[in-house]
Amino acid sequence: MGKQRVVVLFGGRSSEHSISSATAGGVLHAIDRDRFEVIPVGITPEGAFVLEEDRPEKFAMLAEAMPEVRDNGTRVLWPEAGGERALRVRQADGSLSEPMPIDVVLPILHGPHGEDGAMQGFLDILGLPYAGCGVLDSAVCMDKHFMKVVLRGAGVPVSPGFTVTAADWASSPEHVRTSAAQYPLPWFVKPARAGSSVGVSKVHTADELDAALSVAFAEDDKVLIEQGIVGREIEVAVLKGMPGEPSRASLPGEIVLTRDFYDFEGKYLGGEGVDLVCPADLDEQTMALVRELAVRAFDAVDGQGLARVDFFVTADGPIVNELNTMPGFTPISMFPQCWIATGLSYTDLLTYLVDNALARA
């Protein structure tokens, strides 16, 4: 049998463009080249689909030069719905490539226009198999407000807090301040539909709220104000089972902080005061409970691909902070590290995601 052809789709229009590009570097380096032929397709910050170079080192994560998909003049032409499952590329000089048949798309996109169901719907319309979650679970988990509504409905504990819109803040700022004051400090203020800690602030005193909301509203017109939770930060990776099989959870990992909170610098730029420990040092009962709750949360949102489920483990038990349906996926990120600790290598994890997508299709 010939190799299966995988489109690795990355970049995008969101503020997490560089994170997605860095993930692509890890994926291009680790994917099993004996089984798969790769077509790297980048999305520029302006939204153009371009044929990228198959060079993992081009997308290294460096604080002084964050990776980016740049417009090289090519344009990727997606297949017509119901037609031949093949891409074509229009070169910068206007010439058109021969059709390139494809088997599956691996969208490693973070944030709006990629992790929110938009790209998943586009691929559904074209009839292209793709790895990861579908339209509904992607959309629900991208919006932290609706994610919490769904989890509460399924009896999964979530962190206390409330949602405020830009219109609410503009018309009734005192009401928002009064509502926030019902919760013990510190508070976390976060955009409802962003990730990678972009736009997130920790509010230590009430007079810091206005500035924190300004930062969050720069990313989204819907924002969550949540009570800070005292507890260990535990994360569990979840994979959808093959058709007819249950979802499965990895061993949990722990984020051990000596900095104020797990911000963008700590996650991606090697900031001091962050250690990722996997497996986490938990007693057997707590370990079993967070794995069971992770699968319950994943199934509650009708998870179809993968997710990282983030917990605070408190003295009263675990609380789900959020689900990420395309979590950080660089080789050093928690999601692959949890699976490595569970016995699934980074390369085998990528293979599983592709095989799962083809099995579902």
C-alpha positions in Angstrom: 0.0 0.0 0.0 1.1 3.6 -0.7 1.5 6.2 1.9 -1.5 8.1 3.2 -1.4 11.8 2.4 -2.0 14.1 5.3 -2.6 17.8 5.1 -1.1 19.4 8.2 -3.1 22.7 8.5 -1.7 25.4 10.8 -1.3 29.1 11.4 -4.6 30.9 11.2 -6.2 34.3 11.9 -6.3 34.2 15.7 -4.0 35.6 18.3 -2.6 32.1 18.7 -1.2 32.0 15.2 2.4 31.5 16.4 1.4 28.7 18.9 -0.2 26.8 16.0 2.9 27.4 13.8 5.2 26.1 16.6 3.0 23.0 17.0 3.4 22.5 13.2 7.1 22.3 13.7 6.8 19.6 16.2 4.2 17.6 14.1 6.3 17.9 10.9 9.3 16.6 12.8 7.6 13.7 14.6 4.9 12.4 12.1 5.6 8.9 10.9 7.1 9.4 7.4 7.1 5.7 6.7 3.3 5.8 6.8 2.4 9.3 5.8 3.2 11.8 3.1 2.7 15.3 4.4 1.4 18.4 2.7 2.0 21.5 4.9 -0.8 24.1 4.4 -0.4 27.3 6.3 -3.0 30.0 6.9 -1.6 33.5 7.0 -2.8 36.0 9.7 -4.9 37.5 6.9 -6.6 34.2 6.1 -4.8 33.1 2.9 -4.2 29.3 2.5 -0.6 28.9 1.2 1.6 25.8 0.5 4.3 25.9 3.2 7.7 24.4 3.3 8.1 21.0 4.9 10.9 22.2 7.2 10.2 21.7 10.9 13.1 24.0 11.9 11.3 26.9 10.2 8.7 26.9 12.9 10.8 26.7 16.0 9.4 28.6 19.0 11.8 31.4 19.9 11.0 34.3 22.1 12.9 36.7 19.9 11.3 35.4 16.6 7.9 33.8 17.0 7.1 31.5 14.0 4.6 32.8 11.5 3.0 31.7 8.2 3.9 34.4 5.7 2.2 35.0 2.3 4.6 33.4 -0.2 2.2 34.0 -3.2 0.9 30.5 -3.5 -2.7 29.7 -3.0 -4.1 26.3 -2.0 -7.3 25.4 -3.8 -9.5 23.1 -1.9 -11.5 20.3 -3.7 -15.1 21.0 -4.6 -17.7 19.3 -2.5 -18.5 15.8 -3.9 -15.6 16.0 -6.3 -12.2 14.5 -6.4 -10.6 14.5 -3.0 -7.5 16.4 -4.1 -5.8 19.8 -3.6 -4.3 22.0 -6.3 -1.8 24.8 -5.8 -1.7 28.0 -7.8 1.8 29.3 -7.8 2.8 32.9 -7.5 3.3 33.1 -11.3 -0.3 31.9 -11.8 0.6 28.4 -12.9 -1.5 25.5 -11.5 -0.2 22.3 -10.1 -1.4 18.8 -10.8 -4.1 17.6 -8.4 -2.7 16.2 -5.2 -5.0 13.5 -3.8 -5.4 13.7 0.0 -6.7 11.2 2.6 -7.1 13.3 5.7 -6.6 16.8 7.2 -4.8 17.3 10.5 -6.0 20.8 11.6 -3.7 22.0 14.4 -5.3 25.4 14.7 -5.9 27.3 17.9 -8.4 29.9 18.7 -11.2 31.5 16.5 -11.5 30.4 12.9 -9.8 27.1 13.7 -10.6 25.7 17.1 -14.2 27.0 17.3 -15.9 24.7 14.7 -15.6 27.1 11.7 -12.8 25.1 10.0 -14.5 21.8 11.0 -17.7 22.9 9.3 -15.8 23.9 6.2 -14.1 20.5 6.0 -17.4 18.7 6.6 -19.0 20.6 3.7 -16.1 19.5 1.5 -16.5 15.9 2.7 -12.8 15.7 3.9 -12.0 13.5 6.8 -10.2 15.4 9.5 -8.6 14.6 12.9 -9.8 16.1 16.1 -13.1 17.4 17.4 -16.2 18.3 15.2 -18.3 21.4 14.9 -20.4 21.1 18.1 -17.8 20.1 20.6 -15.3 22.6 19.1 -17.8 25.4 19.3 -19.0 24.6 22.8 -15.5 24.3 24.3 -14.2 27.4 22.5 -16.8 29.5 24.4 -16.0 29.1 28.0 -19.4 30.4 29.0 -21.3 27.7 27.1 -18.8 25.1 28.1 -19.6 25.7 31.8 -23.3 25.7 31.0 -23.0 22.2 29.5 -20.7 20.8 32.2 -23.0 22.1 35.0 -25.9 20.4 33.2 -24.0 17.1 33.3 -23.2 17.5 37.0 -19.5 18.2 36.4 -18.2 20.7 39.0 -16.9 24.0 37.5 -15.3 27.1 39.0 -17.7 29.8 40.4 -18.0 33.0 38.4 -20.2 34.9 35.9 -20.1 36.2 32.3 -20.1 39.9 31.3 -20.4 41.3 27.8 -18.9 44.5 26.5 -22.4 45.9 26.4 -23.0 45.0 30.1 -19.7 46.8 31.0 -20.5 49.9 29.0 -24.0 50.3 30.3 -23.7 49.1 33.9 -20.1 49.1 35.2 -21.2 49.4 38.8 -23.4 46.4 38.5 -20.5 44.4 37.1 -18.2 45.5 40.0 -20.9 44.7 42.5 -21.4 41.2 41.0 -17.7 40.5 41.1 -17.5 41.6 44.7 -19.7 38.6 45.7 -16.7 36.3 45.0 -13.6 36.2 47.2 -10.5 37.7 45.7 -8.4 37.0 43.7 -10.4 36.9 40.5 -9.4 35.7 37.1 -10.7 37.7 34.2 -10.5 35.9 30.8 -11.9 36.2 27.3 -14.7 33.7 26.7 -13.3 32.7 23.3 -9.5 32.8 23.4 -6.8 30.4 24.6 -3.1 30.1 25.5 -3.8 32.6 28.4 -4.1 35.4 25.9 -6.0 38.3 27.5 -6.1 36.7 30.9 -5.4 38.7 34.1 -5.2 37.8 37.7 -7.0 40.5 39.8 -5.7 40.8 43.3 -7.6 43.9 44.4 -11.0 45.3 43.2 -9.4 48.4 41.8 -7.5 46.2 39.3 -10.8 44.9 37.7 -11.2 47.8 35.2 -7.8 47.3 33.6 -8.2 43.5 33.5 -11.5 43.9 31.7 -9.9 46.2 29.2 -7.3 43.6 28.4 -9.9 40.8 28.1 -12.3 42.9 25.9 -9.5 43.6 23.5 -9.7 39.9 22.6 -13.4 39.2 22.9 -16.7 41.1 23.6 -17.7 38.3 26.1 -15.6 37.8 29.3 -15.6 35.6 32.3 -14.9 36.8 35.8 -14.1 33.8 38.0 -13.2 33.2 41.6 -9.6 32.2 42.1 -9.5 28.6 43.2 -6.9 27.4 45.7 -5.8 24.0 44.5 -3.3 22.0 42.5 -3.4 22.5 38.8 -4.0 19.1 37.3 -4.5 18.3 33.6 -5.7 15.1 31.9 -5.4 14.3 28.2 -8.4 12.5 26.6 -8.8 10.7 23.3 -11.9 9.6 21.5 -12.0 5.8 21.3 -12.2 4.1 18.0 -15.8 3.5 16.7 -17.6 1.4 19.3 -14.9 2.0 22.0 -15.1 4.4 25.0 -13.1 7.5 25.3 -9.9 7.1 27.3 -7.9 9.3 29.7 -4.2 9.6 30.2 -2.4 9.7 33.5 -2.8 13.2 34.9 0.0 15.8 34.9 0.5 18.7 37.2 1.6 22.3 36.6 3.7 23.3 39.6 4.0 27.1 39.8 6.2 29.5 41.8 5.1 32.4 39.5 1.7 34.2 39.9 -0.2 32.1 37.4 0.3 30.0 34.3 0.5 32.8 31.7 1.7 32.9 28.1 5.3 33.3 29.0 5.2 30.4 31.4 3.5 28.2 28.8 5.5 28.8 25.8 8.6 31.0 26.3 10.4 29.1 29.1 9.5 31.6 31.8 10.8 30.8 35.2 8.6 29.3 37.9 6.8 26.6 35.9 7.4 22.9 36.1 5.3 20.3 34.2 5.2 17.1 36.1 3.7 13.9 34.6 2.5 11.7 36.0 1.3 13.9 38.9 1.9 12.8 42.4 -1.6 12.0 43.4 -3.1 9.2 45.6 -4.8 6.4 43.7 -8.3 7.6 44.5 -7.8 11.2 43.3 -6.0 9.9 40.2 -8.9 7.7 39.3 -11.4 10.4 40.0 -9.8 13.1 37.8 -9.5 10.5 34.9 -13.1 9.6 35.3 -14.2 13.2 35.5 -12.1 14.1 32.4 -13.9 11.4 30.3 -17.3 12.6 31.7 -16.6 16.2 30.8 -15.3 15.1 27.3 -18.4 13.0 26.7 -20.7 15.8 28.0 -19.6 18.1 25.2 -19.9 15.2 22.7 -16.1 15.1 22.2 -15.2 13.6 18.9 -11.4 13.8 18.8 -9.2 15.0 21.7 -9.2 17.4 24.6 -7.1 18.4 27.5 -9.2 18.7 30.6 -7.9 21.2 33.2 -8.7 20.8 36.9 -8.1 22.5 40.2 -7.8 19.8 42.8 -9.0 21.4 46.0 -9.5 20.1 49.5 -13.2 19.5 48.6 -12.4 17.6 45.4 -11.6 18.3 41.7 -13.1 21.3 39.8 -13.0 21.5 36.0 -11.5 24.8 34.8 -11.9 24.2 31.1 -11.6 21.9 28.1 -9.3 22.5 25.2 -10.2 20.6 22.0 -6.9 21.5 20.3 -4.6 21.8 23.3 -1.0 22.9 23.2 0.6 20.2 21.0 4.3 21.0 20.8 6.5 18.1 21.9 6.9 19.6 25.4 3.3 20.5 25.9 1.2 18.8 28.6 -1.1 16.9 26.3 1.6 14.8 24.5 3.6 14.6 27.7 0.6 13.0 29.5 0.3 10.4 26.8 4.0 9.7 26.7 3.8 9.0 30.5 0.8 6.7 29.8 2.8 4.8 27.1 1.9 6.5 23.8 4.8 8.3 22.1 4.4 11.6 20.3 4.7 9.9 16.9 2.2 7.2 17.9 -0.2 9.9 19.2 -0.2 11.6 15.8 -0.7 8.3 14.1 -3.7 7.5 16.4 -5.3 10.8 15.6 -5.1 10.2 11.9 -6.3 6.6 12.2 -9.2 7.7 14.4 -10.2 10.3 11.8 -10.1 7.8 9.0 -12.1 5.2 11.1 -14.8 7.8 11.9 -15.0 8.8 8.2 
